[in-house]
Amino acid sequence: MFPTIFRGSIRKRGGLRILVLQMLQGSPKNGAEIMDEIERMTWGWWRPSPGSIYPLLSTLVEEGLAVKLNDGRYQLTEKGRSEAAEYSELFAWPIKPRTMDDILNEMESYISYMEDMGKDKIIQYKDRIESIRSRLERLIQ
C-alpha cells in the first residue's frame, strides 16, 4: 500500500512520472512490467493504462532521462537517475508516520481494505486479528 504521505499526490500532475522514475532506478523495465508493479504496489487499487504509461516513457526518452533498450525495456540515464534521486525520500520504505493521526489514518486505510476483501478472505487470520485487537484494547485501558 502506498504510504499516506504519497498516496494523495500520486495522481496529481507529475505523480506518475515520479513513480516511474523511481521504478526504473532499480532495473530496466518495459511498460507492462511498470503497470504490473504499480498494480502490485497499490494492492490492485490502481493500474495505470497503457495510454498513460507509454507516452510518459516516450517523454522520458525525449527529455534524455531514459533510453529504450533493444529488448523494449527502458533504462534511466545519468540525468534520469539524478532526477529520480530528488524524489527518493517519498519512497523510503517504510515511511515513519509523523503523527498519531498519520498512524490512525493508515490503520483505518488497512481496515477499509480488509473490509473490501470480504470476510471469506480474512477469516483464516481471525486469531491474529483478535490478538491485534486485544493489544489495542490494552493500550487504551
C-alpha positions, 0 to 999 in steps of 0.5 A: 500500500502506498504510504499516506504521505504519497498516496494523495499526490500520486495522481496529481500532475507529475505523480506518475512520472515520479513513480516511474522514475523511481521504478526504473532506478532499480532495473530496466523495465518495459511498460507492462512490467511498470503497470504490473508493479504499480498494480502490485504496489497499490494492492490492485487499487490502481493500474495505470493504462497503457495510454498513460504509461507509454507516452510518459516513457516516450517523454522520458526518452525525449527529455534524455532521462531514459533510453529504450533498450533493444529488448523494449525495456527502458533504462534511466540515464545519468540525468534520469537517475539524478532526477529520480534521486530528488524524489527518493525520500517519498519512497523510503520504505517504510515511511515513519508516520509523523503523527498519531493521526498519520498512524490512525489514518493508515490503520483505518486505510488497512481496515477499509481494505480488509473490509473490501476483501470480504470476510471469506478472505480474512477469516483464516487470520481471525486469531491474529486479528483478535490478538491485534485487537486485544493489544489495542484494547490494552493500550487504551485501558 
